Amino acid sequence: MTRVAVCLPTFNEAENVGAMLDAVLGVFDENGIEGRILVIDDASPDGTAEIVDERGRDDPRVDVLRRARKEGLGRAY
């Protein structure tokens, strides 16, 4: 079985993060991939991290790392 970790840096992606999680998890499921998703959120004021937290309660493959301030894409990776 293939094992994959996907890192998704976010900032103000509340409108998009659910669809992105669905898409990545769908690829995992369709291809027999044992994977996890780590969303690295740069203190989004729009509730992005809360959406990911909610998804993580239902699916243990989804986690969020909450950063205290906006640090940028490079630092997220």
Secondary structure by P-SEA (a helix, b strand, c coil): cbbbbbbbbbccccccaaaaaaaaaaaaaaccccbbbbbbccccccaaaaaaaaaaaacccbbbbbbcccccccccc
